[in-house]
Amino acid sequence: MIELGETPEEAVSRELFEETGLRGAVKGLFGIYQYVEKDEVGRIRYHYILLDFIVDAEEKTPRPSTDAEDARFFALTDALRLDLTETTRDLLADLADSGPRPLTRCS
């Protein structure tokens, strides 16, 4: 989530640190994705627009925040074998297909 007054890049840096304890340089926007969750009768419960960024992490060992049991890096091929949301799977497949090539900056 972007906090009031933050740029998307500032939000990425803050969220990265809060969720993993890592700091890094935001290289640019990789892609824009959406996640739609529906209830049991097909009504939309949540609709998120996700901005996914490439970040060059300074540290190499993430730590889980209070809402996660574990945090670690995976090779793309290994990550694609995990139980993922369709949106996350699409993002990783796009990254595997094109490699880390940031598109643009948001600010």
N, C-alpha and C positions, 0 to 999 in steps of 0.2 A: 504494500500500500504506500502510496505517495502521501507524505504529510504536507500540511499547508505550508506553502512557500518553498518546498523542495523542488529541485529539478529532477527529472527521471534518473539521471546519473547519480545524484546525491542519494536518492532513495535506494538505488542498487547497492551503493557502497555501504549505507547504513544497514540495509536488510542482510547483506552478505555477512557483515560483522555480527549482527544480532543472532543470525541463524547458525553460523558456523565458526565464529571467532576469527575468521580470515579477513585480511585487508588486501586490497588489490587495486590495480589501475583499470578503470572502465575504458575499454577500447572502442566500443560503439554498439549500436543496435544491430542485432542479428536478424530478428524477425518479429512479426506481430501475429499472435495467435489468439484464439478465443476458446473458452471453455463454457459449455452450457450444461447445466444439470437440471433434469426434469423430475417431477414427482411421479408417483405410481400411475397417474392418469394422463401423463404427458404434458402437464403445465410446467412452464419454466419456473424453477425455484431460484436459480442463480445464473447470471450471465456475466462472465468476466472477460475483459480484454487484457491480454498479457503481452507486455513488451519484454522480449528476451534479449539480453545483452551479453557480449563477450567481455570477460574480465580476466586479466592476467593476475592471478593470485600471487601475493608476496610470500606467503607461507605455504607449506605443502601438506599440512596435516589439519584437516578440519575437526572441530569438536561439536558434538550435538548441543543444541540449546535445550531448554527445559521441556519443549514439546516433542522431542525426538529421542529415540533410544540410541541411535547411531548416526554418524555422518562420515562419509568417506568418498573418495574418488573412484570412478570406474572407467575402464576403457569403453569407448562407445559400443563396441560389439557386445561386451558383457552387460552394459546398461540396458541394451535393447532386449536382453533375455529376462529382465526383471518384470515384476507385476507393476505396470505403469498405466496411468490414464492415457486415453487416446491422444490427448493434446500433447502430453509429454513425449509419447512415442513419436508423434509427427515431428516435433521439434528436434529430437535426437536423430531421426532419420534424415531430416533436412541438413542437419549439421554434418552427419556422416557423408552425405552426398556431395556437399559443396565445400566442406572444410570451414574453418573459422575465418570468415571474411566479413567484418563489420560493414554494415550498409551506410549508416549515417549517425550523426549525433542528434539528440533531441533538443539540446539547448542552443 
